[in-house]
Amino acid sequence: MSDKVGFIGMGAIGRPMAAHVARAFETKVWNRTIERAASFAQEHGLRVAADPSELVSWADVIITCLPTSADVTAVAHGAAADWREGQLLVDATSGDPAEARELAAWLAARGVAFVDAPVSGGTTGAEAGNLTVMLGGEPPHVGRAETVVRPYSGKIRHVGPVGAGHALKAINNALLAVNIQAAGEGLAALVKLGVKGAVALEVINASSGYSNVSQNLIPERVLTRAWPRTFRLALLDKDVGVALKVLEDTGVPHDAISVAKQALGKARAVLGEEADHVELIKEIEKAAGVVIE
Ligand code: NDP
């Protein structure tokens, strides 16, 4: 019989991921703001758990998709009496490797396995069911985790021991942040010189400076002035903070990533917790006195 899956976290990316899981497995969901879980469950014909304890008592495999590792640890500890031997926690949060290792040890003492399983591909990838998933854990647990994440995944890779998935995800997002900042600054200068944003991007995207930011994010969100809110800048700021810790712990220089962290921190203080990550470019435009169009 296949695992019963409990999904915790009905946020921007958790909702579409849970919808895919629910089509493949018997699924129950829980969310802190319970109305959000209830409306999602009604739409997809699912059951809602009243609290994490009920969900953990019911499920064989629990997937978490929360802002930070600290949130995941708090939820897991809140259901301390309900975990049982043989269960698996698959953490899809973009989390912190060291905190994940601590939680894995806490769960192991209860006979529960842990696999970190952060994702990339954004809400569009989650809706399409083709996210990239990076798994950190021990082989038998990773195999079981692969089965439950497959419904929302395009690429699944076992990248190392517990925490390795989180570390890789944090570095990926640090690269995203560096690209947003560098592309925003470069384009602002070019527009001030009279080059149209679309023309600059057409050339960059046929040259060596292209990235997902130049190919997709800026054309779709900045040039259009649409600024959709799909991935909070506050979460990217958190990810780059995790990346910096990874670099510090490994004794690697981190000049470029430190600069991106500073820019994100400043933008977060001005734009608030709900702003989208690409809105960092609004701050660059403001400082430069130009609109990238
Ligand atoms: P959102 O901010 O949209 O949603 C966060 C979810 O976590 C909400 O359901 C919220 O509940 C819940 N939550 C927040 N704090 C707590 C807490 N202390 N205890 C219990 N539940 C809590 O985030 P996303 O869905 O965008 O992101 C989730 C994770 O996925 C993050 O780690 C993010 O970095 C990562 N990610 C996001 C991507 C994206 O494109 N959005 C892409 C790739 C990774 P409530 O409804 O009550 O607020």
Boltz pocket constraint, residues with backbone or C-beta under 6 A from the ligand:
constraints:
  - pocket:
      binder: B
      contacts: [[A, 9], [A, 10], [A, 11], [A, 12], [A, 13], [A, 14], [A, 15], [A, 31], [A, 32], [A, 33], [A, 34], [A, 36], [A, 65], [A, 66], [A, 67], [A, 68], [A, 71], [A, 74], [A, 75], [A, 92], [A, 93], [A, 94], [A, 95], [A, 119], [A, 120], [A, 121], [A, 122], [A, 123], [A, 230], [A, 231], [A, 232], [A, 235], [A, 236], [A, 239]]
      max_distance: 6.0
